[in-house]
Amino acid sequence: MPQKKSAIKRLKQSKVLNEKNRAVKSRMSTAIKKAEGASSEERDARVREAVSAIDRASKHRVLSTQAADRKKSGLMKRKDA
């Protein structure tokens, strides 16, 4: 356990940020799975939701921009196939 005041505060901050980042990643991966498992009628709407979730994760720097682009590209390829 940290002893200094600043280290204690930093530990608290990192725990809160870790929980937020995990929630964003979880929302993103759930949206991607729903898009991949959707029927052909609702696939477009689900893909839009998944792309939005990926962009949101990228905006919050949970995911790098290159990783977000790669995920979106793969999602579009699987949608078209």
DRENRO-981393 format. One line per 8 residues: number of its first residue (from 1); their letters; for each residue x, y, z of N, C-alpha, C. Coordinates in steps of 0.05 Angstrom, whole numbers. Example, Ala and Ser with C-alpha at 12.3 -4.5 7.8 and 13.67 -1.06 7.14 Angstrom:
BEGIN
1	as	264,-114,156,246,-90,156,264,-66,156 ~ 257,-45,142,273,-21,143,258,1,157
END
This chain:
BEGIN
1	mpqkksai	17,-24,0,0,0,0,18,25,0 ~ 9,45,-15,25,70,-15,23,84,12 ~ 44,99,18,46,113,44,41,143,40 ~ 51,154,18,48,182,13,20,189,4 ~ 12,214,12,-15,223,5,-20,224,-25 ~ -1,233,-40,-4,234,-69,-7,207,-81 ~ 8,188,-71,7,160,-81,-19,147,-75 ~ -30,153,-51,-57,142,-44,-78,154,-62
9	krlkqskv	-77,179,-68,-96,192,-85,-94,180,-114 ~ -69,177,-123,-65,166,-149,-76,138,-152 ~ -73,122,-131,-84,95,-131,-114,95,-133 ~ -127,113,-118,-156,116,-120,-165,124,-148 ~ -150,143,-159,-157,153,-186,-154,131,-207 ~ -133,115,-204,-129,94,-224,-150,72,-222 ~ -160,67,-198,-181,47,-195,-207,56,-208 ~ -214,82,-204,-238,93,-216,-236,93,-246
17	lneknrav	-213,101,-256,-209,102,-285,-209,74,-298 ~ -197,55,-283,-197,27,-293,-226,17,-296 ~ -243,23,-276,-271,14,-278,-285,27,-301 ~ -281,52,-305,-294,66,-328,-284,55,-355 ~ -258,50,-357,-248,39,-382,-258,11,-387 ~ -261,-5,-366,-271,-32,-370,-300,-31,-379 ~ -316,-12,-368,-344,-10,-376,-346,-2,-405 ~ -329,17,-414,-330,25,-442,-322,2,-461
25	ksrmstai	-301,-13,-453,-293,-36,-469,-314,-57,-470 ~ -327,-61,-448,-348,-82,-446,-372,-74,-464 ~ -380,-49,-463,-402,-39,-480,-395,-43,-509 ~ -370,-36,-516,-361,-39,-544,-361,-68,-553 ~ -350,-86,-537,-349,-114,-546,-376,-126,-547 ~ -394,-118,-529,-422,-128,-530,-436,-119,-556 ~ -432,-94,-563,-444,-83,-588,-433,-98,-612 ~ -407,-104,-612,-395,-118,-635,-407,-146,-637
33	kkaegass	-409,-160,-614,-421,-187,-615,-450,-187,-624 ~ -465,-167,-615,-493,-165,-624,-494,-160,-654 ~ -476,-144,-664,-476,-138,-693,-469,-163,-709 ~ -450,-179,-699,-442,-203,-714,-463,-224,-713 ~ -479,-225,-692,-499,-246,-689,-527,-238,-699 ~ -529,-214,-710,-555,-203,-718,-564,-216,-744 ~ -591,-217,-747,-602,-227,-772,-598,-206,-794 ~ -602,-214,-819,-596,-196,-841,-613,-170,-841
41	eerdarvr	-637,-172,-830,-655,-148,-830,-645,-127,-811 ~ -635,-135,-788,-627,-115,-768,-597,-111,-766 ~ -582,-124,-784,-553,-122,-783,-543,-93,-787 ~ -554,-78,-805,-545,-51,-810,-547,-33,-785 ~ -570,-35,-772,-573,-19,-747,-554,-28,-726 ~ -550,-54,-723,-531,-63,-702,-502,-56,-709 ~ -495,-56,-734,-468,-48,-742,-464,-18,-736 ~ -484,-2,-742,-482,27,-735,-478,31,-705
49	eavsaidr	-492,16,-689,-489,18,-660,-461,9,-652 ~ -451,-12,-664,-424,-22,-657,-402,-2,-665 ~ -405,10,-689,-386,30,-698,-387,54,-680 ~ -410,62,-671,-413,84,-652,-399,78,-626 ~ -402,53,-616,-389,45,-591,-358,45,-594 ~ -349,36,-617,-320,35,-623,-310,64,-623 ~ -324,82,-637,-316,110,-638,-315,123,-611 ~ -335,116,-594,-336,127,-567,-312,118,-551
57	askhrvls	-305,92,-553,-281,82,-539,-256,95,-549 ~ -255,100,-575,-231,114,-586,-230,143,-576 ~ -253,156,-575,-253,183,-566,-244,186,-537 ~ -250,167,-521,-242,167,-493,-214,156,-488 ~ -201,149,-511,-173,139,-510,-171,112,-496 ~ -193,97,-495,-192,70,-484,-180,52,-506 ~ -185,60,-531,-175,45,-554,-160,65,-572 ~ -138,56,-583,-123,74,-600,-139,78,-626
65	tqaadrkk	-133,99,-641,-148,104,-665,-143,83,-686 ~ -118,72,-687,-111,51,-706,-127,26,-700 ~ -129,19,-674,-143,-5,-666,-173,-2,-672 ~ -184,22,-668,-212,27,-674,-217,25,-703 ~ -200,36,-720,-203,33,-749,-202,4,-758 ~ -184,-11,-745,-181,-40,-752,-206,-55,-744 ~ -217,-49,-721,-242,-63,-712,-265,-56,-731 ~ -267,-30,-738,-289,-22,-755,-287,-35,-783
73	sglmkrkd	-262,-36,-793,-258,-48,-819,-265,-77,-819 ~ -257,-92,-799,-264,-120,-797,-293,-124,-795 ~ -306,-107,-780,-335,-109,-776,-350,-104,-803 ~ -341,-85,-818,-353,-80,-844,-349,-103,-864 ~ -325,-115,-863,-319,-138,-880,-338,-161,-874 ~ -341,-166,-848,-359,-188,-840,-388,-182,-846 ~ -395,-157,-845,-423,-149,-851,-429,-154,-881 ~ -410,-147,-898,-415,-150,-927,-414,-179,-936
81	a	-399,-195,-921,-396,-223,-930,-421,-240,-926
END
